[in-house]
């Protein structure tokens, strides 16, 4: 997925909608998405539901939102934001 995002970003491809739901996207890919949100003036819809994004990746998405001029809808539901990955047994 990161390679596809690089291609879109590097070639300045005009995209209005990106639907990446249920693609096992994690935090590393969110850094690429942050850059895309900053550089793509036409992106209006970004669907990232049902992936593996944690708080770290969500922070990158929020950073991209701060600079996005066109995004109207973002769906990051059903990810791992706020879920503590480790469990303590005692």
Backbone as CSV, one residue per row, in Angstrom:
resi,resn,N_x,N_y,N_z,CA_x,CA_y,CA_z,C_x,C_y,C_z
1,UNK,0.824,-1.190,0.000,0.000,0.000,0.000,0.871,1.258,0.000
2,UNK,1.979,1.206,0.734,2.861,2.372,0.804,3.405,2.735,-0.570
3,UNK,3.683,1.732,-1.400,4.193,1.990,-2.755,3.161,2.710,-3.611
4,UNK,1.910,2.319,-3.493,0.834,2.987,-4.235,0.702,4.435,-3.799
5,UNK,0.792,4.671,-2.513,0.714,6.040,-1.999,1.885,6.865,-2.509
6,UNK,3.073,6.265,-2.552,4.251,6.963,-3.102,4.032,7.341,-4.565
7,UNK,3.477,6.433,-5.350,3.225,6.713,-6.768,2.256,7.876,-6.920
8,UNK,1.187,7.869,-6.154,0.200,8.958,-6.219,0.857,10.274,-5.829
9,UNK,1.621,10.245,-4.755,2.255,11.452,-4.239,3.342,11.975,-5.172
10,UNK,4.210,11.086,-5.653,5.333,11.493,-6.502,4.904,12.017,-7.867
11,UNK,3.802,11.503,-8.376,3.351,11.898,-9.704,2.236,12.930,-9.683
12,UNK,1.946,13.420,-8.495,0.921,14.457,-8.320,-0.385,14.074,-9.018
13,UNK,-0.804,12.830,-8.823,-2.051,12.343,-9.411,-3.218,12.944,-8.643
14,UNK,-4.158,13.510,-9.359,-5.330,14.123,-8.734,-6.318,13.032,-8.335
15,UNK,-6.515,12.881,-7.033,-7.445,11.886,-6.507,-8.466,12.595,-5.637
16,UNK,-9.735,12.293,-5.827,-10.760,12.854,-4.950,-11.101,11.900,-3.817
17,UNK,-11.065,10.606,-4.097,-11.451,9.612,-3.102,-10.433,8.479,-3.057
18,UNK,-9.988,8.150,-1.847,-9.134,6.985,-1.639,-9.809,6.099,-0.589
19,UNK,-10.107,4.867,-0.978,-10.728,3.919,-0.062,-9.740,2.797,0.205
20,UNK,-9.141,2.839,1.382,-8.169,1.842,1.793,-8.689,1.029,2.977
21,UNK,-9.982,0.835,3.070,-10.539,0.076,4.192,-10.178,-1.403,4.070
22,UNK,-10.014,-2.031,5.230,-9.717,-3.456,5.337,-8.455,-3.866,4.553
23,UNK,-7.380,-3.099,4.719,-6.124,-3.384,4.019,-4.944,-3.594,4.956
24,UNK,-5.190,-3.748,6.233,-4.140,-3.982,7.229,-3.119,-2.851,7.266
25,UNK,-3.568,-1.635,6.981,-2.686,-0.472,7.035,-2.292,-0.218,8.480
26,UNK,-0.997,-0.001,8.685,-0.484,0.270,10.016,0.122,1.663,10.106
27,UNK,0.830,1.877,11.186,1.361,3.206,11.480,2.401,3.692,10.477
28,UNK,3.229,2.795,9.944,4.249,3.220,8.979,3.614,3.802,7.719
29,UNK,2.531,3.212,7.272,1.842,3.718,6.086,1.185,5.066,6.371
30,UNK,0.816,5.303,7.618,0.192,6.585,7.982,1.132,7.761,7.748
31,UNK,2.434,7.542,7.878,3.401,8.609,7.577,3.331,8.981,6.103
32,UNK,3.170,7.994,5.246,3.018,8.250,3.806,1.703,8.980,3.541
33,UNK,0.642,8.567,4.237,-0.654,9.217,4.065,-0.614,10.668,4.538
34,UNK,0.144,10.924,5.588,0.306,12.300,6.071,0.863,13.184,4.958
35,UNK,1.904,12.714,4.299,2.513,13.452,3.195,1.526,13.640,2.051
36,UNK,0.784,12.606,1.736,-0.214,12.690,0.670,-1.278,13.732,0.990
37,UNK,-1.736,13.754,2.242,-2.761,14.724,2.630,-2.254,16.160,2.507
38,UNK,-0.991,16.348,2.770,-0.389,17.679,2.667,-0.235,18.100,1.205
39,UNK,0.168,17.165,0.340,0.523,17.496,-1.037,-0.607,17.369,-2.055
40,UNK,-1.631,16.612,-1.763,-2.706,16.373,-2.734,-3.840,17.363,-2.509
41,UNK,-3.934,18.335,-3.378,-4.947,19.386,-3.245,-6.349,18.939,-3.627
42,UNK,-6.479,17.763,-4.222,-7.796,17.331,-4.696,-8.456,16.278,-3.797
43,UNK,-7.734,15.736,-2.824,-8.261,14.657,-1.995,-9.374,15.160,-1.077
44,UNK,-10.571,14.612,-1.281,-11.736,15.017,-0.490,-12.204,13.941,0.483
45,UNK,-11.992,12.667,0.144,-12.465,11.554,0.969,-11.325,10.566,1.184
46,UNK,-11.074,10.232,2.449,-10.065,9.241,2.795,-10.690,8.225,3.741
47,UNK,-10.847,6.998,3.259,-11.493,5.926,4.010,-10.429,4.948,4.497
48,UNK,-10.191,4.927,5.802,-9.178,4.069,6.401,-9.775,3.128,7.452
49,UNK,-11.065,2.870,7.370,-11.691,2.040,8.399,-11.229,0.592,8.310
50,UNK,-11.307,-0.103,9.458,-10.962,-1.521,9.572,-9.518,-1.813,9.159
51,UNK,-8.583,-1.047,9.699,-7.170,-1.300,9.479,-6.488,-1.557,10.816
52,UNK,-5.192,-1.361,10.890,-4.432,-1.619,12.116,-3.729,-0.360,12.610
53,UNK,-4.404,0.757,12.470,-3.841,2.047,12.866,-3.975,2.215,14.375
54,UNK,-2.852,2.567,15.028,-2.858,2.820,16.468,-2.793,4.338,16.697
55,UNK,-2.638,4.713,17.947,-2.561,6.136,18.279,-1.401,6.821,17.556
56,UNK,-0.287,6.124,17.413,0.874,6.688,16.710,0.523,7.058,15.267
57,UNK,-0.128,6.155,14.553,-0.536,6.434,13.179,-1.614,7.501,13.105
58,UNK,-2.527,7.476,14.068,-3.592,8.484,14.101,-3.010,9.884,14.277
59,UNK,-1.947,9.996,15.058,-1.290,11.299,15.227,-0.711,11.809,13.906
60,UNK,-0.201,10.914,13.085,0.311,11.316,11.769,-0.836,11.794,10.868
61,UNK,-1.969,11.101,10.939,-3.146,11.505,10.161,-3.617,12.887,10.607
62,UNK,-3.643,13.121,11.911,-4.056,14.432,12.430,-3.109,15.520,11.956
63,UNK,-1.820,15.219,11.924,-0.842,16.187,11.419,-1.123,16.514,9.952
64,UNK,-1.469,15.501,9.168,-1.838,15.737,7.770,-3.100,16.574,7.642
65,UNK,-4.039,16.358,8.548,-5.282,17.146,8.536,-5.010,18.625,8.761
66,UNK,-4.016,18.912,9.603,-3.672,20.312,9.884,-3.277,21.077,8.626
67,UNK,-2.774,20.353,7.621,-2.278,21.004,6.406,-3.138,20.748,5.169
68,UNK,-4.101,19.865,5.291,-4.950,19.541,4.140,-5.922,20.679,3.864
69,UNK,-6.024,21.043,2.607,-6.923,22.129,2.215,-8.214,21.608,1.587
70,UNK,-8.259,20.317,1.270,-9.402,19.824,0.506,-10.192,18.705,1.183
71,UNK,-9.607,18.028,2.176,-10.258,16.862,2.765,-11.556,17.241,3.467
72,UNK,-12.644,16.552,3.084,-13.962,16.815,3.658,-14.451,15.666,4.531
73,UNK,-13.959,14.440,4.267,-14.418,13.281,5.023,-13.253,12.333,5.284
74,UNK,-13.094,11.969,6.547,-12.071,11.022,6.970,-12.746,9.974,7.839
75,UNK,-12.562,8.694,7.507,-13.121,7.610,8.308,-11.984,6.740,8.803
76,UNK,-11.723,6.799,10.113,-10.702,5.950,10.729,-11.333,5.040,11.790
77,UNK,-12.603,4.753,11.615,-13.299,3.890,12.567,-12.777,2.455,12.495
78,UNK,-12.990,1.724,13.569,-12.634,0.312,13.663,-11.137,0.059,13.435
79,UNK,-10.323,0.907,14.028,-8.890,0.698,14.057,-8.476,0.399,15.495
80,UNK,-7.213,0.470,15.784,-6.710,0.130,17.116,-6.328,1.364,17.919
81,UNK,-6.940,2.461,17.620,-6.657,3.709,18.321,-7.226,3.588,19.736
82,UNK,-6.381,3.747,20.708,-6.833,3.676,22.091,-6.840,2.281,22.683
83,UNK,-6.488,1.270,21.923,-6.439,-0.086,22.453,-5.030,-0.360,22.961
84,UNK,-4.936,-0.759,24.196,-3.634,-1.079,24.761,-3.240,-2.475,24.277
85,UNK,-2.108,-2.569,23.612,-1.669,-3.805,22.985,-1.175,-4.847,23.988
86,UNK,-0.651,-4.411,25.114,-0.069,-5.363,26.046,-1.025,-5.648,27.205
87,UNK,-0.955,-6.829,27.707,-1.790,-7.216,28.833,-0.880,-7.697,29.958
88,UNK,-1.223,-7.349,31.170,-0.447,-7.784,32.322,-1.198,-8.903,33.024
89,UNK,-0.490,-9.942,33.333,-1.073,-11.055,34.084,-0.379,-11.095,35.446
90,UNK,-1.138,-11.225,36.492,-0.498,-11.199,37.801,-0.983,-12.164,38.756
